[in-house]
Amino acid sequence: MAIYYMDGTFVPETEATLPVSDLIILRGYGVFDFLRTYGGRPFHLDAHIRRLLNSARLIGLSCPWRFQEIEDIVTETLARNNFPEANVRLMITGGDSADSITPGEKPRLLVMVTALKTFPEAWYATGVKISTTDVTRFIPGAKSIDYIRGILALHEAHSIGAVEAIYVDDRGRVLEGTTSNIFAVIGGQLVTPPDDILPGVTRDVTLDLVRPQATPQLRPLTRAELYRAEEVFLSSSNKEIMPVVQVDGKIIGNGSPGAMTRQIMGLFRDYTTSYASKR
């Protein structure tokens, strides 16, 4: 059974509770971050904690914990569990409120460690389908718990056999997925949206891995360009590098993972193998 850290106490997952007076329940006010381990080592934990703290700052959520304190809590929570590989979810809640809407001065910190969940190997071997949706996120740089639009978009995507929904804004710019960043190969160049997105940790690692061989283009990407792309892939903590072969029913490239995508998948696999060995 998993062990969670809940506001100062380590408890079995079946005993993990929050007061109904917490603003994360009453008003959906809170932020979170998500990562996985490689060789039991949390992947770029420092970057995820920085993003968590920045998410809290962007929505005006008080965060009294020091960086090192959060890092130590995550390390201890992992140590109290016994999973070969794990998913780690960090969450800062709005805490209790005197009037049920105004944030108080005592937010809660939660760390949830669970067994690693993976996707079918076939998705990586033959690629996946995705769909686009005319949705934008509120304060896209913050990883808040406001996922109503994302859940609805993903439900619609699943209903047509797609594994992810990609947000497109009112100017026709492709932004990001509900839980992933997106890349496209256009004219032999790797392109990814530059802003109005959640800054993905796996996205940043991918860009760093590519730069020694080529210069990726961080620029606006339109839906029409996405349809015409030679290759498309997603990046995220749980998906890693996932090839896309169909967007909105339109075949990408020759309908199989492209050469650059496969190369990047290999680079990322080598990087995570090395990362795990440095524990």
C-alpha positions in Angstrom: 0.0 0.0 0.0 1.3 3.5 -0.9 2.3 6.0 1.7 1.5 9.6 1.3 2.7 12.8 2.9 -0.4 14.8 4.1 0.2 18.2 5.6 3.0 17.1 8.0 2.1 13.4 8.4 2.9 10.2 6.6 -0.2 8.0 6.2 -1.3 5.0 4.2 -3.2 6.1 1.0 -6.4 4.7 2.4 -6.2 7.1 5.4 -5.2 10.2 3.3 -7.9 12.8 3.8 -8.5 16.5 3.5 -11.0 18.7 5.4 -14.0 19.7 3.2 -13.3 23.2 4.3 -10.1 23.3 2.2 -10.3 25.7 -0.7 -9.0 23.0 -3.0 -12.3 21.3 -2.4 -14.6 24.3 -2.0 -13.3 26.4 -4.9 -10.8 24.3 -6.8 -8.0 26.5 -5.6 -4.6 24.8 -5.6 -1.7 23.8 -7.7 0.2 20.5 -8.4 3.1 19.0 -10.2 3.8 15.5 -11.5 6.9 13.5 -12.2 8.3 10.0 -12.3 11.4 8.2 -11.2 14.1 6.4 -13.2 16.0 3.9 -11.2 14.1 5.1 -8.2 15.5 8.6 -8.7 13.0 11.4 -9.1 13.4 12.9 -12.6 14.6 16.5 -12.4 12.9 17.0 -9.1 14.5 20.5 -8.8 12.8 21.7 -12.0 9.4 20.3 -10.9 9.6 22.0 -7.5 10.5 25.3 -9.1 7.5 24.9 -11.4 5.3 24.1 -8.5 6.4 27.2 -6.6 6.0 29.3 -9.7 2.5 27.9 -10.2 1.6 28.9 -6.7 3.0 32.4 -7.2 1.1 32.9 -10.5 -2.3 32.2 -8.8 -1.4 34.1 -5.6 -1.3 31.0 -3.4 0.8 31.3 -0.3 3.7 28.8 -0.1 5.6 28.8 3.2 7.8 25.8 2.5 11.5 26.3 1.5 12.7 24.6 -1.7 15.0 22.2 0.3 12.1 21.4 2.6 9.9 20.2 -0.2 12.8 18.3 -1.8 13.4 16.5 1.5 9.7 15.6 2.0 9.6 14.1 -1.5 12.8 12.1 -0.8 11.4 10.8 2.5 8.0 9.9 0.9 9.7 7.9 -1.8 11.9 6.1 0.8 8.8 5.1 2.8 7.4 3.4 -0.3 8.7 0.3 -2.1 8.0 0.7 -5.8 10.6 -0.2 -8.3 9.6 3.0 -10.2 7.0 5.5 -9.1 4.8 8.4 -10.1 5.1 11.4 -7.7 2.4 14.0 -7.4 3.0 17.2 -5.4 0.1 19.4 -4.4 -0.3 22.7 -2.6 -3.9 23.3 -1.5 -5.6 26.6 -0.7 -6.1 25.7 2.9 -9.0 26.6 5.1 -10.8 29.9 4.5 -12.8 32.0 7.0 -15.4 32.9 4.4 -15.1 29.9 2.1 -13.5 31.9 -0.7 -10.6 34.1 0.6 -7.4 32.1 1.0 -6.2 31.8 4.5 -2.6 31.6 5.8 -2.2 27.9 6.1 -2.1 26.1 2.8 -1.4 22.3 2.8 1.4 20.4 1.1 0.7 16.9 -0.1 3.0 14.4 -1.8 1.4 11.3 -3.3 3.7 8.4 -4.4 2.2 5.6 -6.5 3.4 2.7 -8.6 4.6 3.9 -12.1 1.9 3.7 -14.7 3.0 3.1 -18.3 1.3 3.2 -21.7 1.1 0.3 -24.2 4.4 -0.4 -26.1 2.4 -0.4 -29.4 1.8 3.3 -29.0 5.5 4.0 -29.2 6.2 1.4 -31.9 3.4 2.5 -34.3 2.3 5.9 -33.1 -0.9 7.3 -31.7 -3.8 9.5 -32.8 -4.5 12.9 -31.4 -7.2 15.5 -31.9 -7.3 19.3 -31.6 -9.8 21.4 -29.7 -10.6 25.1 -29.5 -9.7 25.6 -25.9 -7.2 27.7 -24.0 -6.2 27.4 -20.3 -6.5 30.1 -17.7 -3.0 31.2 -16.7 -1.3 28.6 -18.8 2.0 29.0 -17.0 0.4 27.6 -13.8 -0.2 23.9 -13.3 -3.4 24.5 -11.4 -6.0 21.8 -10.5 -8.6 23.5 -12.9 -8.9 20.7 -15.4 -12.6 20.9 -16.3 -11.8 22.0 -19.9 -9.0 19.5 -20.1 -11.1 16.6 -18.9 -14.0 17.4 -21.3 -11.5 17.8 -24.2 -9.8 14.5 -23.4 -13.2 12.8 -23.1 -14.1 14.0 -26.6 -10.7 12.9 -27.9 -11.1 9.4 -26.4 -14.5 9.1 -28.0 -12.9 9.2 -31.5 -10.0 7.0 -30.6 -7.4 9.7 -29.9 -5.1 9.5 -26.9 -4.6 13.3 -26.4 -6.4 16.6 -27.1 -4.4 19.5 -28.3 -5.4 23.1 -27.4 -5.7 25.6 -30.2 -6.4 29.3 -29.4 -8.7 31.8 -31.1 -5.9 32.8 -33.4 -5.5 29.3 -34.7 -2.2 28.7 -32.8 -1.5 25.2 -31.6 -0.5 25.4 -27.9 -0.2 22.1 -25.9 -2.0 19.0 -24.9 -4.1 18.4 -21.8 -1.1 16.7 -20.2 1.7 17.1 -22.7 3.7 19.4 -24.9 3.7 19.1 -28.7 6.5 19.1 -31.3 6.3 19.0 -35.1 8.9 18.5 -37.8 8.2 21.0 -40.6 10.6 21.3 -43.6 13.1 19.2 -41.7 13.1 21.6 -38.8 11.9 20.7 -35.2 9.2 23.2 -34.2 7.4 23.7 -30.8 5.2 26.5 -29.5 7.1 29.1 -27.6 4.6 30.6 -25.1 1.2 30.6 -23.6 1.9 27.0 -22.5 2.9 25.2 -19.4 6.7 25.0 -19.5 7.2 21.2 -19.6 10.2 19.7 -17.9 10.4 16.8 -20.4 10.0 19.4 -23.2 13.1 21.3 -21.8 15.1 18.1 -21.6 14.1 17.3 -25.2 15.2 20.7 -26.5 18.5 20.3 -24.7 19.1 16.9 -26.2 18.3 18.1 -29.7 20.4 21.3 -29.7 23.9 19.7 -30.2 22.6 18.3 -33.6 20.2 21.1 -34.7 18.6 24.3 -33.6 14.9 23.8 -32.7 12.5 26.6 -33.7 10.4 28.0 -30.9 7.7 29.7 -32.8 3.9 29.8 -33.3 2.6 26.7 -34.9 -0.8 26.7 -36.7 -3.3 23.9 -37.0 -2.8 23.8 -40.8 1.0 23.4 -40.3 0.4 20.6 -37.9 -1.7 18.8 -40.5 1.1 19.1 -43.1 3.9 18.3 -40.7 6.3 15.5 -41.7 6.4 14.2 -38.1 4.6 15.0 -34.8 5.3 13.8 -31.3 4.3 14.6 -27.7 6.4 15.0 -24.6 5.5 14.7 -20.9 6.6 13.1 -17.7 4.4 10.0 -18.2 4.3 9.8 -22.0 8.1 10.6 -22.4 8.5 11.0 -26.2 5.3 9.6 -27.9 5.1 9.6 -31.7 1.9 10.8 -33.3 0.8 9.5 -36.7 -2.7 11.0 -37.0 -4.1 14.4 -36.1 -7.9 15.0 -36.5 -8.1 12.0 -38.8 -5.3 13.3 -41.1 -2.3 11.1 -41.6 1.1 12.6 -40.6 4.0 11.8 -42.9 3.8 8.2 -44.1 1.6 7.1 -41.1 4.4 5.8 -39.0 6.9 7.3 -36.5 9.4 9.4 -38.5 13.2 9.3 -38.4 13.7 12.4 -36.3 11.1 11.3 -33.8 12.8 7.9 -33.5 16.1 9.5 -33.1 14.8 11.8 -30.3 13.1 8.8 -28.6 16.5 7.1 -28.6 18.3 10.1 -27.2 15.7 10.4 -24.5 15.9 6.7 -23.6 19.8 7.0 -23.4 19.5 10.1 -21.2 17.0 8.5 -18.8 19.1 5.3 -18.6 22.2 7.4 -17.7 20.1 9.5 -15.2 18.9 6.3 -13.4 22.5 5.1 -13.1 23.6 8.2 -11.2 21.5 7.6 -8.2 
